[in-house]
Amino acid sequence: MTASASRSAIMHRDSHFTPKKAVGGKGCYIFLEDGTRFLDSTGGAAVACLGHGNETVQQAIKEQMDQISYCHSAFFGTNAAEELAQLLVDSTGGKMSKLFVVSSGLESLILFYSNPLTSLNLGSEAIDGALKLARQYFLELPSPQPERTRFIARSRSYHGTTIGALGVGGHLSRRELFEPLLAKNTSHVSPCNAYRGKKDDESDASYVVRLAAELDAEFQRVGPETVCAFVAEPVVGAALGCVPAVPGYFPAMKAVCEKYGALLILDEIMSGMGRTGTLHAWEQEDVVPDIQTIGKGLGGGYAPVSAILVNDSIVQILDNGTGVFRHGQTYQGHPISCAAALAVQKTVQERNLLENVRNMGAYMEQQLRQHLGDHPYVGDIRGKGLFWGIEFVNDKITKEPFDPVTRLSFLMQEKGLCPKYALSLYGNPGTVDGVRGDHVIISPPFTVSKEEIDIIVDGATKVFAEVFNELGL
C-alpha cells in the first residue's frame, strides 16, 4: 500500500493508507496501475482458486447476465442455482442433500475493524445461517428441544465478522471492540494445534483423547441438553495460519457431539472447495458434518458467493416438520453468483485441478521446508494442499512469539507488496493467544506451476530476510 496523496471517499481498512489500484489480471498475476506485475501468491484471502481472467467463467457470467441478472428467490428459481446445487450435492455422494446459496454481500458493511489485517468474507453470512439452521433443527424435531440455545467452538477461532459469526468465534483481538454486542451463548475449548498444544511426550492419539475429554467436560459444564452444535474449521485458516487437525481428532469430536445429541458444523469457508487437496476438507478427516459452510473457492472471486451444505438427516427433519427454513436474504441464490460458482466448479472438475493442488502442494511443502525449515525465526511450517502457513517465533526453543508492537506479520505483508518483490503474503497477528504471535499464509491458485512456486518461495525467503534485517535481527 502507498500513502494517500489525496483523501479517498472509500473507507479503507486503514485510513492512513490507500492501496494501489488493480487494473487487470491473468492467471496467477494481477496488474497494477503503476505497471507492476504482481504475483497473487495467496489468491487474495485463499479465494482466487482459478487465478484471474478465466475466460470460461467470464463467458458464463456474461451469458447469465444476458439471460437474467436478478430474481428474488422467494418468487423464482434459476437453472444456474439448480445446477450448482446438484453438482455440489453429488460431490458429497448425497450425504449433504441440500444447498443454501448466500450472496448478499452485506457483511462487508456491517463491521469495520481498525486492524487493517482483519479479513472480511462472505462466509460470515453462511455461518450465521448455519447457526440458525442448527437451532431450528432442534425445534423441528418430533419432540422439540427448545432448551438448545448454546454453541461450543474453539479458542483463537475465526468464523466471520457479522455479529453472529463473530460471537461464535474465539479470536480475542477480533472480538475485542465488539464484545459488548456479542451473544453470550458460545463457549470455547482448545484448538487442535499440535505445534502449540501437544505435549512433547504426547502421541497424536493421546492428544486427541485429551481434547475429546475437554470437549466432553465443556458439554457437562454448560449442560449437554443446551448445546446445539460444535463449530470448527477442518484446517484453521486466518486465525492460526493453516493448522490441520491431527489424525483422529474430528471423529473423536463428532463422537462427543453424538453422545449428547448435538450437531457438528464444519466451517470450510477457507479450507474447503479443493484448497486442501479434496473438494471437501472433511473427506480427509473420516467424518461427515451435519452442516457445512463453503465460500471463497466456491466462486473463486468471480462473484461474491458462499453457501451452506446440509446433511440429509437435517433435511429430512425439516421436510417432515414445517418445511420452511426461517432465514432468507435479498440476494440469496443470485443468478450471476450461481453461474460464476458453477463455471468455477466445472472448470476445477474438467481440468482435474485437485490433482494439481495435491502435486503442487507437495512441491510447495518441500520447497518451504528446504528454504525455511532451519530459519532461526520460523517456528512452524504447516498446511495441506495449496494452503500453507508459516509461524514466526522469537525463540525456536521456547516458541516465544515476537512482541505485538513489532507488527511482524503486517511488516511481512507490506514488504511483499513492494515492487521489489511484488507478491502477496497474507499476514495475520494473534496466532498464539489472539493478541501475540504472527504468521503468514501462502495459498496460490490451483493452476500454479512449479516455476511460480519457486518464485513464491524465493521471494518469501528474501522478504523475511529483509524484514528481520530491518528489525536488527
C-alpha positions as CSV (number, residue, x, y, z in Angstrom):
1,M,0.0,0.0,0.0
2,T,1.1,3.6,-0.5
3,A,0.4,6.7,1.5
4,S,-2.6,8.5,0.3
5,A,-1.9,11.8,-1.6
6,S,-5.5,12.9,-1.6
7,R,-8.3,11.8,0.7
8,S,-10.3,8.9,-0.7
9,A,-14.1,8.6,-0.3
10,I,-13.7,4.9,0.4
11,M,-13.5,3.7,4.0
12,H,-10.3,1.7,3.6
13,R,-9.2,-0.8,6.1
14,D,-6.5,1.6,7.3
15,S,-7.4,5.3,6.8
16,H,-3.8,6.3,6.7
17,F,-3.1,4.3,3.5
18,T,-4.7,3.9,0.2
19,P,-4.0,0.7,-1.7
20,K,-2.7,0.7,-5.2
21,K,-5.3,0.1,-7.9
22,A,-5.5,-3.2,-9.7
23,V,-6.3,-2.7,-13.4
24,G,-6.1,-6.2,-14.8
25,G,-5.2,-9.8,-14.1
26,K,-4.4,-13.1,-15.8
27,G,-3.6,-16.4,-14.3
28,C,-1.7,-16.0,-11.1
29,Y,-0.9,-12.4,-11.7
30,I,-2.6,-9.1,-11.0
31,F,-1.6,-6.0,-13.0
32,L,-1.4,-2.7,-11.1
33,E,-1.9,0.9,-12.2
34,D,1.8,1.6,-11.9
35,G,2.8,-1.2,-14.3
36,T,3.7,-3.7,-11.6
37,R,3.1,-7.4,-12.4
38,F,2.0,-8.7,-9.0
39,L,2.1,-12.5,-8.2
40,D,-1.1,-13.2,-6.3
41,S,0.5,-16.0,-4.2
42,T,-2.4,-16.0,-1.7
43,G,-5.3,-15.8,-4.2
44,G,-6.4,-12.8,-2.1
45,A,-7.5,-14.5,1.0
46,A,-7.4,-18.0,-0.4
47,V,-10.2,-17.1,-2.8
48,A,-8.9,-16.9,-6.4
49,C,-8.6,-20.7,-7.0
50,L,-8.6,-20.4,-10.8
51,G,-6.5,-17.2,-10.8
52,H,-7.6,-14.2,-12.8
53,G,-9.1,-13.6,-16.2
54,N,-10.5,-17.1,-16.7
55,E,-12.4,-16.8,-20.0
56,T,-14.7,-19.7,-19.4
57,V,-16.0,-18.3,-16.1
58,Q,-16.2,-14.8,-17.6
59,Q,-18.3,-16.1,-20.5
60,A,-20.6,-18.0,-18.2
61,I,-21.2,-14.7,-16.3
62,K,-22.0,-12.8,-19.5
63,E,-24.4,-15.5,-20.7
64,Q,-26.2,-15.4,-17.3
65,M,-26.5,-11.6,-17.5
66,D,-27.9,-11.9,-21.0
67,Q,-30.5,-14.4,-19.7
68,I,-31.4,-12.8,-16.3
69,S,-29.3,-11.0,-13.8
70,Y,-31.6,-11.0,-10.8
71,C,-34.8,-12.5,-9.5
72,H,-35.9,-12.9,-5.9
73,S,-35.6,-16.4,-4.6
74,A,-38.9,-16.1,-2.8
75,F,-40.6,-15.9,-6.2
76,F,-38.3,-17.7,-8.7
77,G,-35.5,-20.2,-9.2
78,T,-32.9,-20.4,-11.9
79,N,-31.1,-23.1,-13.8
80,A,-27.7,-21.8,-12.6
81,A,-28.8,-22.3,-8.9
82,E,-30.3,-25.8,-9.6
83,E,-27.2,-27.0,-11.5
84,L,-24.8,-25.7,-8.9
85,A,-26.8,-27.3,-6.1
86,Q,-26.9,-30.7,-7.9
87,L,-23.2,-30.6,-8.6
88,L,-22.3,-29.9,-5.0
89,V,-24.7,-32.4,-3.6
90,D,-23.4,-35.1,-6.0
91,S,-19.8,-34.2,-4.9
92,T,-20.7,-35.5,-1.4
93,G,-22.3,-38.7,-2.6
94,G,-25.6,-37.4,-1.5
95,K,-24.6,-37.2,2.2
96,M,-25.3,-33.5,2.1
97,S,-28.5,-33.3,0.2
98,K,-29.4,-29.6,0.0
99,L,-27.6,-26.4,-0.8
100,F,-28.5,-22.9,0.5
101,V,-26.7,-20.2,-1.5
102,V,-25.7,-17.0,0.1
103,S,-24.7,-14.0,-1.9
104,S,-26.0,-10.8,-0.3
105,G,-22.6,-9.3,0.5
106,L,-23.9,-7.3,3.4
107,E,-21.3,-8.5,5.9
108,S,-18.7,-6.2,4.4
109,L,-20.8,-3.2,5.5
110,I,-21.7,-4.4,9.0
111,L,-18.4,-4.2,10.8
112,F,-15.3,-2.1,10.3
113,Y,-12.1,-3.1,12.1
114,S,-9.4,-0.7,13.0
115,N,-6.9,-3.6,12.4
116,P,-6.1,-3.4,8.6
117,L,-5.2,-7.1,8.5
118,T,-8.6,-8.3,9.5
119,S,-10.3,-10.4,6.8
120,L,-13.9,-9.7,5.7
121,N,-15.6,-12.5,4.0
122,L,-19.0,-13.6,2.7
123,G,-18.7,-16.7,4.7
124,S,-19.8,-14.7,7.7
125,E,-23.4,-14.9,6.4
126,A,-23.1,-18.7,5.7
127,I,-22.0,-19.1,9.4
128,D,-25.0,-17.0,10.6
129,G,-27.3,-19.2,8.5
130,A,-25.7,-22.4,9.8
131,L,-26.2,-21.3,13.4
132,K,-29.8,-20.5,12.8
133,L,-30.4,-23.8,10.9
134,A,-28.9,-25.8,13.8
135,R,-31.2,-24.0,16.3
136,Q,-34.3,-24.6,14.1
137,Y,-33.4,-28.3,13.6
138,F,-34.0,-28.9,17.3
139,L,-37.3,-27.0,17.3
140,E,-38.5,-29.1,14.3
141,L,-37.8,-32.5,15.9
142,P,-40.9,-34.7,16.7
143,S,-40.0,-34.0,20.3
144,P,-38.7,-30.4,20.2
145,Q,-35.7,-29.3,22.3
146,P,-36.1,-25.6,22.7
147,E,-33.6,-25.5,25.6
148,R,-30.8,-26.0,23.0
149,T,-29.6,-22.4,22.6
150,R,-25.8,-22.7,23.0
151,F,-22.8,-23.4,20.8
152,I,-19.3,-24.7,21.6
153,A,-16.4,-23.5,19.3
154,R,-12.7,-23.3,19.8
155,S,-10.3,-20.6,21.2
156,R,-8.4,-18.5,18.7
157,S,-11.0,-19.4,16.1
158,Y,-12.4,-17.0,13.5
159,H,-15.7,-17.6,11.7
160,G,-16.5,-14.2,10.3
161,T,-17.4,-10.6,11.0
162,T,-21.1,-10.4,11.4
163,I,-22.4,-10.2,15.0
164,G,-23.5,-13.8,14.9
165,A,-20.3,-15.2,13.3
166,L,-18.0,-13.0,15.4
167,G,-19.8,-14.2,18.5
168,V,-19.2,-17.9,17.8
169,G,-15.5,-17.2,17.1
170,G,-12.9,-17.2,19.8
171,H,-10.3,-14.8,18.4
172,L,-9.6,-12.2,21.2
173,S,-8.4,-9.2,19.2
174,R,-11.1,-9.6,16.5
175,R,-13.8,-9.7,19.2
176,E,-12.4,-7.0,21.5
177,L,-14.1,-3.8,20.2
178,F,-17.5,-5.5,19.8
179,E,-17.5,-7.7,22.9
180,P,-20.5,-5.9,24.5
181,L,-22.6,-6.5,21.4
182,L,-21.9,-10.3,21.1
183,A,-24.2,-13.0,22.4
184,K,-23.1,-14.9,25.4
185,N,-24.3,-18.3,24.3
186,T,-20.9,-19.6,22.9
187,S,-18.1,-21.1,25.0
188,H,-14.7,-22.2,23.7
189,V,-12.4,-25.2,24.1
190,S,-8.8,-25.6,23.0
191,P,-8.0,-25.8,19.3
192,C,-6.2,-28.8,17.8
193,N,-2.8,-27.2,17.3
194,A,-0.1,-29.8,17.5
195,Y,2.7,-27.2,17.4
196,R,1.5,-25.3,20.4
197,G,-1.0,-27.6,22.2
198,K,0.5,-31.1,22.0
199,K,2.9,-32.0,24.8
200,D,6.4,-33.1,23.9
201,D,5.9,-36.7,25.2
202,E,2.3,-37.0,23.9
203,S,1.2,-39.1,21.0
204,D,-1.4,-37.9,18.5
205,A,-3.8,-40.5,19.9
206,S,-3.3,-39.3,23.5
207,Y,-3.6,-35.7,22.4
208,V,-7.0,-36.5,20.8
209,V,-8.2,-38.2,23.9
210,R,-7.3,-35.2,26.0
211,L,-9.1,-32.8,23.6
212,A,-12.1,-35.0,23.4
213,A,-12.2,-35.1,27.2
214,E,-12.1,-31.3,27.3
215,L,-15.0,-31.0,24.9
216,D,-17.0,-33.6,26.9
217,A,-16.3,-31.7,30.1
218,E,-17.5,-28.4,28.4
219,F,-20.8,-30.1,27.4
220,Q,-21.2,-31.2,31.0
221,R,-20.3,-27.7,32.4
222,V,-22.8,-25.8,30.3
223,G,-25.5,-28.6,30.3
224,P,-25.4,-31.0,27.4
225,E,-29.1,-30.6,26.8
226,T,-28.5,-26.9,26.0
227,V,-25.9,-27.3,23.2
228,C,-26.9,-27.0,19.5
229,A,-23.6,-27.7,17.9
230,F,-19.8,-27.8,18.0
231,V,-18.3,-25.5,15.4
232,A,-14.8,-25.9,13.9
233,E,-12.6,-25.5,10.8
234,P,-11.0,-28.7,9.5
235,V,-7.9,-26.7,8.8
236,V,-7.8,-23.4,10.7
237,G,-7.2,-20.5,8.3
238,A,-6.6,-16.9,9.1
239,A,-6.7,-17.2,12.9
240,L,-3.9,-19.7,13.3
241,G,-2.3,-20.0,9.9
242,C,-3.3,-23.2,8.1
243,V,-3.3,-25.5,11.1
244,P,-4.6,-29.0,10.3
245,A,-6.0,-31.3,13.0
246,V,-4.0,-34.4,14.0
247,P,-5.4,-37.8,12.7
248,G,-8.5,-39.0,14.6
249,Y,-9.4,-35.6,16.0
250,F,-12.6,-35.0,14.1
251,P,-14.1,-38.5,14.5
252,A,-13.5,-38.1,18.3
253,M,-15.2,-34.7,18.4
254,K,-18.1,-35.9,16.4
255,A,-18.4,-38.9,18.8
256,V,-18.7,-36.4,21.7
257,C,-21.4,-34.4,19.8
258,E,-23.4,-37.6,19.1
259,K,-23.1,-38.7,22.7
260,Y,-25.0,-35.6,23.7
261,G,-27.3,-35.3,20.6
262,A,-25.6,-32.1,19.3
263,L,-24.6,-31.3,15.7
264,L,-21.2,-30.9,14.1
265,I,-20.8,-27.7,12.0
266,L,-17.7,-27.6,9.9
267,D,-16.6,-24.2,8.6
268,E,-14.9,-24.9,5.3
269,I,-15.1,-21.3,4.1
270,M,-11.4,-21.1,3.7
271,S,-10.1,-24.7,3.7
272,G,-12.8,-26.2,1.5
273,M,-13.7,-26.3,-2.2
274,G,-10.4,-28.0,-3.1
275,R,-8.0,-25.8,-1.2
276,T,-6.5,-28.6,0.9
277,G,-6.5,-31.2,-1.9
278,T,-10.0,-32.7,-1.8
279,L,-13.1,-30.8,-2.8
280,H,-14.4,-31.0,0.8
281,A,-11.8,-30.9,3.6
282,W,-13.9,-33.4,5.6
283,E,-13.2,-36.1,3.1
284,Q,-9.7,-36.4,4.6
285,E,-11.0,-36.4,8.2
286,D,-13.1,-39.6,8.1
287,V,-16.2,-37.6,9.2
288,V,-19.3,-36.2,7.6
289,P,-20.6,-32.9,9.1
290,D,-24.3,-32.2,9.9
291,I,-23.9,-28.7,8.4
292,Q,-21.1,-27.4,6.3
293,T,-20.3,-23.8,5.2
294,I,-18.4,-23.1,2.0
295,G,-17.2,-20.0,0.3
296,K,-14.0,-18.3,-1.1
297,G,-13.0,-21.0,-3.6
298,L,-16.7,-21.7,-4.3
299,G,-16.8,-18.8,-6.7
300,G,-13.1,-18.2,-7.0
301,G,-13.6,-14.4,-6.6
302,Y,-15.5,-14.1,-9.9
303,A,-18.7,-13.3,-7.9
304,P,-19.5,-12.9,-4.2
305,V,-20.9,-16.2,-3.1
306,S,-20.9,-18.6,-0.2
307,A,-23.3,-21.4,0.8
308,I,-24.5,-24.0,3.3
309,L,-24.5,-27.7,2.6
310,V,-27.0,-29.6,4.7
311,N,-26.8,-33.2,5.7
312,D,-29.7,-35.2,4.6
313,S,-30.6,-36.1,8.2
314,I,-31.2,-32.4,8.9
315,V,-33.2,-32.0,5.6
316,Q,-35.5,-34.9,6.5
317,I,-36.4,-33.3,9.8
318,L,-37.3,-30.0,8.2
319,D,-39.2,-31.7,5.4
320,N,-41.2,-33.6,7.9
321,G,-41.7,-30.5,10.0
322,T,-42.6,-27.1,8.8
323,G,-40.6,-27.4,5.6
324,V,-39.6,-23.8,6.0
325,F,-36.1,-22.5,6.8
326,R,-36.7,-19.3,8.7
327,H,-33.9,-17.4,7.0
328,G,-33.5,-15.5,3.8
329,Q,-31.8,-12.6,2.1
330,T,-32.5,-10.3,-0.8
331,Y,-29.6,-11.5,-3.0
332,Q,-29.8,-15.2,-1.8
333,G,-29.1,-17.5,-4.7
334,H,-28.2,-14.6,-7.0
335,P,-28.2,-15.9,-10.6
336,I,-24.8,-14.4,-11.6
337,S,-23.2,-15.6,-8.4
338,C,-24.5,-19.1,-9.0
339,A,-23.5,-19.1,-12.7
340,A,-20.0,-18.0,-11.7
341,A,-19.7,-20.6,-9.0
342,L,-21.0,-23.3,-11.3
343,A,-18.5,-22.4,-14.0
344,V,-15.6,-22.4,-11.5
345,Q,-16.5,-25.8,-10.1
346,K,-17.0,-27.3,-13.5
347,T,-13.6,-26.0,-14.5
348,V,-12.0,-27.5,-11.4
349,Q,-13.5,-30.8,-12.3
350,E,-12.8,-30.7,-16.1
351,R,-9.2,-29.7,-15.7
352,N,-8.6,-32.1,-12.8
353,L,-7.2,-29.2,-10.8
354,L,-7.5,-31.1,-7.5
355,E,-4.6,-33.3,-8.7
356,N,-2.5,-30.2,-9.3
357,V,-3.4,-28.9,-5.9
358,R,-2.1,-32.1,-4.4
359,N,1.0,-32.3,-6.6
360,M,1.9,-28.6,-6.3
361,G,1.1,-28.7,-2.6
362,A,3.6,-31.4,-2.0
363,Y,6.2,-29.5,-4.0
364,M,5.4,-26.3,-2.1
365,E,5.8,-28.1,1.2
366,Q,9.2,-29.5,0.1
367,Q,10.4,-26.1,-1.0
368,L,9.2,-24.3,2.1
369,R,10.9,-26.8,4.4
370,Q,14.1,-26.8,2.3
371,H,14.4,-23.0,2.3
372,L,12.9,-22.0,5.7
373,G,12.9,-25.1,7.9
374,D,16.2,-24.0,9.6
375,H,15.3,-20.3,9.6
376,P,16.1,-19.0,13.2
377,Y,12.7,-17.2,13.4
378,V,10.4,-19.7,11.7
379,G,8.8,-21.8,14.3
380,D,6.4,-24.0,12.3
381,I,5.5,-24.7,8.7
382,R,2.1,-26.4,8.3
383,G,-0.8,-26.9,6.0
384,K,-2.3,-29.1,3.3
385,G,-2.7,-28.9,-0.4
386,L,-2.1,-25.3,-1.5
387,F,-2.8,-23.9,1.9
388,W,0.4,-23.2,3.9
389,G,1.1,-21.2,7.0
390,I,4.4,-20.1,8.4
391,E,4.5,-19.1,12.1
392,F,7.3,-16.8,13.3
393,V,8.8,-17.0,16.8
394,N,11.5,-15.0,18.6
395,D,12.9,-18.2,20.1
396,K,12.6,-21.6,18.5
397,I,13.2,-23.5,21.7
398,T,10.6,-21.7,23.9
399,K,8.3,-20.8,20.9
400,E,8.1,-17.3,22.4
401,P,6.4,-15.0,19.8
402,F,7.6,-11.5,18.9
403,D,6.2,-8.6,20.8
404,P,2.9,-7.4,19.2
405,V,4.3,-3.9,19.0
406,T,6.7,-5.2,16.3
407,R,3.6,-5.8,14.0
408,L,5.7,-8.5,12.3
409,S,3.0,-10.1,10.2
410,F,2.0,-6.6,8.9
411,L,5.6,-5.8,8.0
412,M,5.9,-9.1,6.1
413,Q,2.7,-8.4,4.2
414,E,3.8,-4.9,3.4
415,K,7.3,-5.8,2.3
416,G,5.9,-8.4,-0.1
417,L,3.7,-5.8,-1.7
418,C,6.5,-3.5,-2.6
419,P,7.6,-3.6,-6.3
420,K,10.9,-5.2,-5.5
421,Y,9.1,-8.5,-4.6
422,A,5.5,-7.9,-5.9
423,L,3.9,-11.0,-4.3
424,S,1.2,-11.4,-1.6
425,L,1.9,-12.8,1.8
426,Y,-1.3,-12.9,3.8
427,G,-0.2,-11.8,7.3
428,N,-2.2,-12.2,10.5
429,P,-1.4,-11.4,14.1
430,G,-2.7,-13.1,17.3
431,T,-1.5,-16.6,16.3
432,V,-0.7,-17.7,19.9
433,D,-3.5,-16.2,22.0
434,G,-5.5,-13.9,19.9
435,V,-3.1,-11.0,20.6
436,R,0.5,-12.3,20.5
437,G,2.1,-14.2,17.6
438,D,2.5,-13.8,13.9
439,H,2.1,-15.9,10.8
440,V,1.7,-15.5,7.0
441,I,-0.4,-17.7,4.7
442,I,0.6,-18.8,1.2
443,S,-2.4,-20.1,-0.9
444,P,-1.9,-19.6,-4.6
445,P,-4.4,-20.5,-7.3
446,F,-5.0,-24.2,-8.1
447,T,-3.4,-23.6,-11.5
448,V,0.0,-22.6,-10.0
449,S,3.1,-24.1,-11.6
450,K,6.4,-25.3,-10.2
451,E,8.1,-22.3,-11.7
452,E,5.7,-20.0,-9.9
453,I,6.1,-21.8,-6.6
454,D,9.8,-21.4,-6.9
455,I,9.3,-17.6,-7.4
456,I,6.9,-17.5,-4.4
457,V,9.2,-19.4,-2.0
458,D,12.3,-17.5,-3.2
459,G,10.5,-14.2,-2.8
460,A,9.1,-15.0,0.6
461,T,12.5,-16.1,1.8
462,K,14.0,-12.8,0.7
463,V,11.1,-10.8,2.2
464,F,11.6,-12.5,5.6
465,A,15.4,-11.8,5.5
466,E,14.9,-8.2,4.7
467,V,12.3,-7.6,7.3
468,F,14.3,-9.3,10.1
469,N,17.4,-7.3,8.9
470,E,15.5,-4.1,9.2
471,L,14.4,-5.1,12.7
472,G,18.1,-5.6,13.6
473,L,17.8,-9.4,14.0
